[in-house]
């Protein structure tokens, strides 16, 4: 994986971030979702590098080979605000003050927070298979609660750790053929680490508490994404089934937004890398800009 890419560890305040990077050109950051690591981008990152980008793929704090602080009662150490700060610090350490950004799933929530908190750092943002957390929570239905029950299970104290760590191989299932063997092996090793499991659960606990409050504060203050935004979603996932056109929801958060679906299941970077890379590359080079 990641031939001709480099890797390093960057210390950022209370976290240590593992990051892969390669290519030459305008910088692009790719943020993975749950329960993946930066290795989920192993088919997309080289395609973007060949299209003339410097591609940076970090493990989110606590995920994969990145580490974070000990959990606290307010879950702030794993808030999307903290993760966004990590990414800005990592990019500055690599010499990039401004960059394009894509986030998938929970990485999309971090990308949204980064675009809102650090607008001068983000030139363009692509948000994949996600909505703002408050938009999900304001639309809770029986279907949502049934299909996304894990949000509320993960938010419980202590119980999820005991259940998952009792048999992580059964809880987290992945197919090495569709994921790629090296990606699968890296992911499987992370899922067997109780510290990683705890950090991933803290991500969800933060989502229902501190992250929700941050989004509510932004909405009350009229804070919106200032850069162009691309919304992508997997057509064989359930986002469109639950909410209709995701672009319509995102227009409340970004004045310059466009988007489309991709024929894929949820892990689009692994299942449809060529189409995803093409969409991202076109957007990051200015395709579809508003007049």
Residue pairs with C-beta under 8 A, 6 or more apart in sequence:
1 39
1 42
1 180
1 182
1 183
2 20
2 22
2 39
2 42
2 45
2 46
2 57
3 46
4 22
4 46
4 49
5 20
5 21
5 22
5 23
5 45
5 46
5 49
5 55
6 20
6 21
6 22
7 18
7 19
7 20
7 21
8 18
8 19
8 21
9 16
9 17
9 18
9 19
9 65
10 16
10 17
10 19
10 89
10 90
10 93
11 17
12 85
12 86
12 89
12 90
13 85
13 89
14 68
14 69
14 77
15 61
15 62
15 66
15 67
15 68
15 69
15 82
15 86
16 66
16 67
17 58
17 59
17 61
17 66
17 86
17 89
17 90
18 38
18 58
18 59
18 64
18 65
18 66
19 38
19 56
19 57
19 58
19 59
19 90
19 94
20 38
20 45
20 56
20 57
20 58
21 54
21 55
21 56
21 57
21 94
22 45
22 46
22 49
22 54
22 55
23 45
23 48
23 49
23 50
23 52
23 53
23 54
23 55
24 49
24 52
24 54
25 52
25 53
25 54
26 52
26 53
26 54
26 99
26 100
26 284
27 53
27 54
27 55
27 56
27 91
27 94
27 96
27 98
27 99
27 100
28 48
28 53
28 54
28 55
28 56
28 99
28 100
28 101
28 102
28 280
28 284
29 56
29 57
29 58
29 87
29 91
29 99
29 100
29 101
29 102
30 38
30 41
30 44
30 45
30 48
30 55
30 56
30 57
30 102
30 103
30 104
30 107
30 269
31 58
31 60
31 87
31 101
31 102
31 103
31 104
31 107
31 108
31 110
31 111
32 38
32 40
32 41
32 57
32 59
32 60
32 63
32 104
32 105
32 107
32 269
33 40
33 103
33 104
33 105
33 106
33 107
33 108
33 129
33 130
34 63
34 105
34 106
34 200
34 203
34 204
35 63
35 172
35 187
35 190
35 191
35 200
36 63
36 105
36 187
36 267
37 59
37 63
37 64
37 65
37 186
37 187
37 190
38 57
38 58
38 59
38 64
39 64
39 182
39 183
39 186
39 187
40 104
40 179
40 183
40 187
40 267
40 269
40 270
41 55
41 57
41 269
42 180
42 182
42 183
43 180
43 269
43 270
43 273
44 269
44 273
44 276
44 277
44 280
45 55
45 57
47 273
47 274
47 277
47 281
48 55
48 277
48 280
48 281
49 55
51 277
51 281
53 100
53 281
53 284
54 96
56 90
56 91
56 94
56 96
56 99
58 66
58 86
58 87
58 90
59 65
59 66
60 66
60 83
60 86
60 106
60 107
60 110
60 203
61 67
61 68
61 78
61 82
61 83
61 86
61 199
62 68
62 78
62 195
62 196
62 198
62 199
62 200
62 202
62 203
63 190
63 196
63 199
63 200
63 203
64 186
64 190
64 196
65 190
67 195
67 199
68 77
68 78
68 82
68 199
68 202
69 77
70 77
71 77
71 78
71 198
71 199
71 202
74 209
74 210
75 202
75 205
75 206
75 209
75 210
76 82
76 206
76 210
77 202
78 199
78 202
78 203
78 205
78 206
79 113
79 206
79 210
79 211
79 214
80 109
80 110
80 112
80 113
80 206
80 207
80 211
80 214
81 113
81 117
81 210
81 211
81 214
83 110
83 113
83 114
84 110
84 113
84 114
84 117
84 118
85 117
87 101
87 110
87 114
88 114
88 118
88 121
91 97
91 99
91 121
97 121
98 120
98 121
98 122
98 123
99 121
99 122
99 123
100 122
100 123
100 124
100 125
100 126
100 284
101 111
101 114
101 115
101 122
101 124
101 125
101 126
102 111
102 125
102 126
102 127
102 128
102 280
103 109
103 110
103 111
103 112
103 125
103 126
103 127
103 128
103 130
104 128
104 129
104 130
104 268
104 269
105 128
105 129
105 130
105 266
106 130
106 203
106 207
108 127
108 128
108 129
108 130
109 130
109 132
109 133
109 207
109 211
111 125
111 126
111 127
112 125
112 127
112 130
112 132
112 225
112 253
113 211
113 214
114 121
114 122
114 125
115 122
115 125
115 225
115 226
115 227
115 229
116 218
116 223
116 224
116 225
119 225
119 226
119 227
122 227
123 227
124 227
124 228
124 229
124 230
124 283
124 284
125 225
125 227
125 228
125 229
125 230
126 229
126 230
126 231
126 232
126 279
126 280
126 283
126 284
127 229
127 230
127 231
127 232
127 250
128 232
128 233
128 268
128 276
129 232
129 233
129 234
129 237
129 239
129 266
129 268
130 239
131 239
131 243
131 246
131 249
131 250
132 215
132 249
132 253
133 207
133 208
133 211
133 212
133 215
134 212
134 215
134 216
134 219
135 243
135 249
135 252
136 144
136 148
137 208
137 212
139 242
139 243
141 242
143 242
144 242
145 152
147 238
147 242
150 204
151 204
151 207
151 208
152 208
153 159
153 160
154 160
154 200
154 201
154 204
154 205
155 204
155 205
155 207
155 208
160 201
161 194
161 197
161 198
161 201
163 171
164 171
164 172
164 197
164 201
165 194
165 197
168 191
168 192
168 197
169 188
169 191
169 192
171 191
172 187
172 188
172 191
174 184
174 187
174 188
175 184
176 184
176 185
178 267
178 270
178 271
179 187
179 267
179 270
180 270
183 270
190 196
191 197
224 253
224 254
224 255
225 253
225 254
225 255
225 257
227 256
228 256
228 257
228 283
228 288
228 289
228 290
229 250
229 253
229 254
229 256
229 257
229 258
230 257
230 258
230 259
230 279
230 280
230 283
230 288
231 246
231 247
231 250
231 257
231 258
231 259
232 259
232 260
232 261
232 262
232 268
232 276
232 279
233 239
233 240
233 246
233 259
233 261
233 262
234 261
234 262
234 264
234 265
234 266
234 268
234 271
234 272
235 261
235 262
235 263
235 264
236 263
236 264
236 265
236 266
237 264
237 265
237 266
239 246
240 246
240 261
243 249
246 259
247 257
247 258
247 259
250 257
250 259
251 257
256 289
256 290
258 288
260 279
262 268
262 272
262 275
262 276
262 279
263 272
263 275
264 271
264 272
264 275
264 276
265 271
268 276
269 276
282 288
